[in-house]
Amino acid sequence: MLPPEPPPLPALTRAEAELIDRYLEVVDLLGRINPARDGDTYRGLRAAQALVGKASALRDALALMHRRGETEVHARTLARALRVLDGERRTARIAIPRHPAD
């Protein structure tokens, strides 16, 4: 049995789609760097090195939106797109994990 189809992405401008893609790339790298999660320092170092380029790409996506006159962020639409692209799970990796009291 196949897994259920995800809902369709909402209609986005190219610049909004670029913003979402670049944002999730940064989020994924921050999740790898999170010192509250298990992992080795080399993995965190590699993610931190890649973060510089991805953050620049995120900045460029926002600058492009602004230059094109897309001065408002349509949060509800972009949040829907993030949910479709598994953004809730991906952003949860940035948070400090909840553990029982030590």
PyMOL commands that set and color helices and strands:
alter all, ss='L'
color gray80, all
select helices_A, chain A and resi 14-33+41-67+75-84+87-92
alter helices_A, ss='H'
color red, helices_A
deselect
rebuild
show_as cartoon
